[in-house]
Amino acid sequence: MKTVAQLLKLKDQKNQEVHQILPHQSVFEALTKMAEKNVGALLVVKDGKVEGIISERDYARKLILKGRSSVGTPVSDIMVSDVITVDTHQTVDACLGIMSDKRLRHLPVVEDGKLIGLLSIGDLVKEAIAEQAELIKQLEQYIRGE
């Protein structure tokens, strides 16, 4: 089972970039950045520390449904501030368990208090499927006596 560190190394350079926004920036700026980067969430980071995460879901539920303006509302007003993070030693299975239990789609990777990466549910599912396929291949070879 791969660790988070191994998985982060496997991600291509384009997908290793962690898209961020500052807590004082407007929700409109966050939405604009999400659209530009084609992502569904941004980490809210201040001085290198993860302060929260803002997603399209937060926008819909905490702003639109309450009739608030995205231009005049700071990200800090609607972000999720109790962000669950993992370190590089966690396994893919452990991360999938956390995301499933907590109903998360994004999991920041923090080492020594510093943000070093972000894993999506897609990253983890893709890796879990690849590992299962490899195990099946090995078992088939064992059964055939290869």
C-alpha positions as CSV (number, residue, x, y, z in Angstrom):
1,M,0.0,0.0,0.0
2,K,1.4,3.3,-1.1
3,T,1.9,6.2,1.3
4,V,0.8,9.8,0.8
5,A,4.5,10.7,0.0
6,Q,4.7,8.1,-2.7
7,L,1.3,9.2,-4.2
8,L,2.3,12.9,-4.3
9,K,5.5,12.0,-6.1
10,L,3.5,10.1,-8.7
11,K,1.2,13.1,-9.5
12,D,2.3,14.9,-12.6
13,Q,3.7,18.4,-12.2
14,K,0.5,20.2,-13.2
15,N,-1.6,18.3,-10.6
16,Q,0.9,18.9,-7.8
17,E,0.1,22.6,-7.6
18,V,-2.1,23.4,-4.6
19,H,-4.5,26.2,-5.5
20,Q,-4.9,28.7,-2.6
21,I,-6.6,31.9,-1.5
22,L,-6.2,34.2,1.4
23,P,-9.0,34.4,4.1
24,H,-9.6,38.1,3.5
25,Q,-10.1,37.8,-0.3
26,S,-13.7,37.8,-1.6
27,V,-15.8,34.8,-2.4
28,F,-16.0,36.2,-5.9
29,E,-12.2,36.0,-6.2
30,A,-12.3,32.5,-5.0
31,L,-14.9,31.5,-7.6
32,T,-13.0,33.2,-10.3
33,K,-9.9,31.3,-9.4
34,M,-11.7,28.0,-9.2
35,A,-13.1,28.6,-12.7
36,E,-9.7,29.6,-14.0
37,K,-8.0,26.5,-12.5
38,N,-10.9,24.2,-13.2
39,V,-11.1,23.0,-9.6
40,G,-14.0,22.7,-7.1
41,A,-12.2,23.9,-4.0
42,L,-9.4,26.1,-2.8
43,L,-7.3,25.9,0.4
44,V,-7.5,29.0,2.5
45,V,-3.9,29.6,3.5
46,K,-2.3,32.4,5.5
47,D,1.4,32.6,6.3
48,G,1.9,29.0,5.0
49,K,-0.7,27.6,7.4
50,V,-4.0,26.0,6.3
51,E,-6.8,28.1,7.8
52,G,-9.6,26.5,5.9
53,I,-11.0,25.3,2.7
54,I,-13.7,26.8,0.4
55,S,-15.6,24.8,-2.1
56,E,-18.4,25.3,-4.6
57,R,-20.6,23.6,-2.2
58,D,-19.9,26.2,0.5
59,Y,-20.7,28.9,-2.0
60,A,-24.0,27.4,-2.9
61,R,-25.1,26.5,0.6
62,K,-23.7,29.4,2.7
63,L,-24.0,32.3,0.3
64,I,-26.4,31.8,-2.6
65,L,-29.1,30.1,-0.5
66,K,-28.8,32.9,2.1
67,G,-29.0,35.7,-0.5
68,R,-25.5,37.1,0.2
69,S,-23.2,38.7,-2.3
70,S,-20.0,36.9,-3.4
71,V,-18.3,40.3,-4.1
72,G,-18.7,41.7,-0.6
73,T,-18.2,38.5,1.4
74,P,-14.7,37.4,2.5
75,V,-13.7,33.8,2.1
76,S,-13.3,33.5,5.9
77,D,-17.1,34.0,6.3
78,I,-18.0,30.8,4.5
79,M,-14.9,28.5,4.5
80,V,-14.8,25.3,6.5
81,S,-12.2,26.1,9.2
82,D,-11.9,22.7,10.9
83,V,-9.8,21.2,8.1
84,I,-8.8,17.6,8.5
85,T,-5.2,17.1,7.2
86,V,-2.9,14.1,6.8
87,D,0.9,13.7,6.8
88,T,3.0,12.0,4.2
89,H,3.2,8.7,6.2
90,Q,-0.5,7.9,5.9
91,T,-1.5,5.2,3.5
92,V,-3.9,5.5,0.6
93,D,-6.4,3.2,2.5
94,A,-6.2,5.3,5.6
95,C,-6.9,8.5,3.6
96,L,-9.8,6.8,1.8
97,G,-11.2,5.8,5.2
98,I,-10.9,9.4,6.5
99,M,-12.5,10.9,3.4
100,S,-15.3,8.3,3.4
101,D,-16.1,8.7,7.1
102,K,-16.0,12.5,7.1
103,R,-17.5,12.8,3.6
104,L,-14.6,14.8,2.3
105,R,-13.5,15.4,-1.3
106,H,-10.2,17.0,-0.6
107,L,-7.5,16.2,1.9
108,P,-4.6,18.6,2.5
109,V,-1.2,17.1,3.2
110,V,0.8,18.9,5.9
111,E,4.3,18.1,7.1
112,D,5.8,20.0,10.1
113,G,2.9,22.4,10.0
114,K,3.6,23.3,6.3
115,L,1.2,22.6,3.4
116,I,2.9,20.4,0.9
117,G,0.1,19.0,-1.2
118,L,-3.5,18.2,-1.7
119,L,-5.2,14.9,-2.5
120,S,-8.6,14.6,-4.1
121,I,-10.9,11.6,-3.7
122,G,-10.2,10.9,-7.4
123,D,-6.4,10.7,-6.7
124,L,-7.0,8.1,-4.0
125,V,-9.6,6.0,-5.9
126,K,-7.4,5.9,-9.0
127,E,-4.5,4.6,-6.9
128,A,-6.6,2.1,-5.0
129,I,-7.9,0.7,-8.3
130,A,-4.4,0.5,-9.7
131,E,-3.2,-1.4,-6.6
132,Q,-6.1,-3.8,-6.8
133,A,-5.5,-4.5,-10.5
134,E,-1.8,-5.3,-9.7
135,L,-2.8,-7.6,-6.9
136,I,-5.2,-9.5,-9.2
137,K,-2.5,-9.8,-11.8
138,Q,-0.1,-11.2,-9.2
139,L,-2.7,-13.7,-8.0
140,E,-3.5,-14.9,-11.5
141,Q,0.2,-15.4,-12.2
142,Y,0.5,-17.4,-8.9
143,I,-2.5,-19.6,-9.8
144,R,-1.0,-20.3,-13.3
145,G,2.3,-21.1,-11.6
146,E,4.2,-18.3,-13.3
